[in-house]
Amino acid sequence: MLQAAAAAAAGHQHHPGATLYLVATPIGNRADITLRALYVLMRADTVACEDTRVTAPLLAAYGLNKPLLALHAHNENEAAARVCERLAAGEVVAFVSDAGTPGVSDPGARLVAAAVAAGWPVTPVPGPSSALAALSVAGDVGAQGFVFHGFLQAKGAAREGALQAVAAGHAAQIVFEAPHRIQGLLAALAQLVPARHITIARELTKQFEEVATLPAAQAPAWLAAQAQRVRGEFVLVLHALAPTASAEDDLPAAARQCLAVLLDELPLKQAVALAARISGAPRNQLYRLALLRQSAGG
């Protein structure tokens, strides 16, 4: 039934052969598979995967049995050459990582580069992403984008430098962390940016999913409050820095007055765009000032 639904939903679309498909798979809850992902996996002659022991049961859950080719961080160059050989033979090859979107803190980049260099088409089949799932529930109203770090370096000066970069970033910062390092990461952020809000997303889409948003200073205590919280997979969103009064200080009085009048009559983004056109002031500064006034209640 599921395969029939996938064929009905995606079968009319053009899915050419001799193509490498990068297929996003669930990050925990198997119900999050997309019908298009299922259809591409159904059509694939070979499924390249990060770990055959993970992918085989996943495919079996959807009633699929496909030839698997292991492609992971330790053999990606050699396995990519084998994928290109299969593409040259006219095969449809799908690549999946253990969970989520391939190439995002997972193998896949070298595979794509090799396929493109060899002249083969590469098509994304989008779907689950733990980074975007965490950002969507962070409620970071000041974010105008984000910086994705993935897993930080494990130790030493490299890790310290990465932590400093995360703490200094003005945009929302997204970090993955392993359970055996989560205590150290939260302790470091509590020291570096105690007042800045952080969203801790643990075991997203799984049975024991938890999401908490709180000042970084309170994060170590939250983690320690229940013993099981140190288990599982973590995505952290360090919220964007709040706009400061300097945004107003750098703007001409006429631009500030223009923005104030427009904010009384128009939605924020429209008011900012129009104020920038009228005054000639930088749009990003006007936007920060608008956010500052909105958060202050006018």
N, C-alpha and C positions, 0 to 999 in steps of 0.2 A: 504493500500500500504506500509506504513512504517513497519507494523508488518510483512508483507510478506518479505520485504527486510531484516529485522532482522533475520527471520527464515532462509532465504537463506544464509545469511552471517555466522551465528553462529550455525545453527541447526545441522551441521555435527560434531561439537565439542562434547566432552564428558562432560555432565553436570549432575553429579550423583544426585539422590534424597537424602533425609534426610541429606541435606547439608545447612550450613549457608553461604550465599553469601553477602559479603560487597560490595555494589554497589555505585560507584561514580556517582553523578548527576550534572547537570549544575550549575555553580555558578552565573548565571544570564541569559544567552542566552540559551533558551531551545533547540536551534538547535545543541548545543554541546553534546547532549546525544549520547552515542555510540550504535551501532547496537547490540553489545553483551549485553550491559546493558539492552536494550529493550527486548532482547530475554530472559534474566534471569528473568526480571520482569514479562514477559508474562507467564513464567513457574511457577513462585512462587505461592505456596498455600496461603502464608501469607506474607505481607510486613510490617515489623517492621520499625517504623519511628520516628524521633525526634519530629515531630509535625504533627498530622493528617491533620490540617488545611492547611499546606503547601504541603504535599505529595498528598493529594486527588486531588487537581487541577492539579498538575504536571502529575499524572498518566492519568487523564482525557484528558489532552492535547495530549497524545499519544494513546488515545482510549482504555485505560485500566481501569478496575474496579476491585479492589482486596480488600479482607479483610485486615484491617489495625490494627496494634497493636502498641500503643504508647510506646516508649522507649526513655527516655530523662534523663538528668543529675539527676533528683530528684527521679526517680524510676528504675534506670538501673538494680540494683541487682534483684529486684522482677520481672521486665519484662524479664530479662535474663533467669530466672527460667521458665517462661512461654514459652519462645522461645525453651528452651531445651525440654520441654514437647511436643511441636509440632514436634520437630526433632525426638523425640522418637516415635512419631506416624507415622513417615515416610514422613513428610511434607518437601517441599522445602521452606526455609525461606530466604527472602532477607531483608537486613537492609540498609536503606538510612538515611542520615542526611538531614538537611534542604537544604544544598547546598555543593557541593564539595565531598571530600573523607572522609568517616566515620572514626572516631578515630583520626583525625588530627584537634585538637582544637574543637572537637565535640564528643558527646557520641560514644561509640563503643568498647573501650578497655575492660571494664568490661564484656561486652557481649561476646566478643571473648574469654576472659580468662575463662568464665564460660562454654562456648561451648567446648573449648579444654579440660578443666578439666573433662567434662562429656564424652569425647571420640568422639565428633562429628567433622566431617571435616569442615574447614572454608576456603572459597575460595575468593580471592579478584577479583573484576571486576573493573580494573583501569579506570580512566577517568579524568575529570576536577579537578584541584587543584589551588586555587588562589595563594598559596605560590610559586609554580613552574611557574605559568603564570607570576607573577611579576618578578621573578628572570630571566626569559627568555628575558624580554625586558629591563632589567637593564643595559645591556652592561658593566658588571663588568669584565673587561679583566683580572684583577688580582685575581679573585676568584678561589680557588682550592677546593671548597666545600662551605658549608654554615652551619649556626647554626639556627635552627628554634625555636623561642620563643613562637609563638602564641600570645595570649593576655597577656600582662604584668599585674601584680597585680594592683588593682585599686588605692590604695592610701597608704600613710604612708611610714614607713621604708622599707617595703617589696617592694614597687614600686621603691623607691630610689635605693635600692640594685640591682633590676632588670635593671634599667636604666644604672647604673654603669657597670654592666656586659655586656650589649649590647655595650656600648661605648668602653669598653676595649677589646672586641673581635677582633682578627686579621682577621678571616674569614668573609665572607659576613654574615650579621645578618638579619633575616627575622622576622618581627613583625606585628601582626594584631592590629588594633586600632579602637575603636568605635568613632563615630562622636563627641560625647560630651567630649572626652578626646584628640582629635587629636591636638588641639591647644597647650595644655600643653606638649604633647610628642614632638612636633616639636620645641617648645621653649627650652625644656630641651636639646635636641640633638644639637640645635644651640649653646648652651652654652658649652656643653661637648666636641663636636667634630666639631667645626665650619668649618674646611677646608675639612672634609671628605665628599665625595659625597653620596647622598641619592637619591633613586628612590621612588617617591610617586605614588602608583597605586591606583586610586580611581574608584570605581564602575566598576571593571573589567568585560568585556563582555557585559555590559549593555548599554543602549542608551546614557548615559552621561559619558561614560568612559573617564578618563584622566590619562595620564602617564607623569610625569615630573622627570627629573634627573638634580640635581643641588647641589652645596655645601650646607651642612646642615645649614650654617649661613643664606642662602637665603630662606630656607623653610618656616619660618613664614610669610614672605612677600608674597610668592607665594600663600599661603593659604588665606591670607587676601585680595588678589587682586580681588577676585570675591566671593560674598556672598554665592553663592550656593556650593562653594567648601567644606564647613564644613559639608555638608550633604553626606550621603552614607557610604559605607564600604571601609576601607583603608587597604592596604598592603604596608608596608615600607620595603625597602631593603637598609640597611646601607652597603655601598660597603666595600670590603676587604681593609685592610690597605696596602698601597703601600710598596713594598720592599725597604729596606734602604741600605745605603752603608756598614753597618756592615756585610752584607752577603759576601761582597768581603773581608773585613778586616780579617774575620775568616778563610779564605781559603788559603792553601799554594800557593805560586807563580806558581808552576808547574801546579796545578789544574786550576788556573785562565787562564794560557796561553793555556792549552789544550782546555778548554771550548771556548776561543776566536777563536782558529783555527777552531774548529768544527762548531761553529756558522756561520762562513763564508761560509761553504759548505753544511750544513744540516739544516732541520727544527728544531725548538727549542727543542721539546721533544726528538727527536732522538739524537740531539747533547748533551743534558743533560745526557741521559741514557748512551751514549758511554763515555762521560767524566767521569762519576762516575765509570764505569767499568775500565777505563784506570788508573785513578788517585787514586781511592779508597776514594775520598772525598765524604761527605754526599750528596746524591742526592737532598734533599730538599734545602740545601744551594746553590748548583749549580743552581737549578731551580730559586731561588730568584735572584741570580746574573744575570742569563740569562734574566729574566724579567726586571731587572733594566737596563741592557745594551740595551735591545730592546726599552724600553720607552725613553731612552736617545739618541736613534738613533745610537746605536752601542756600 
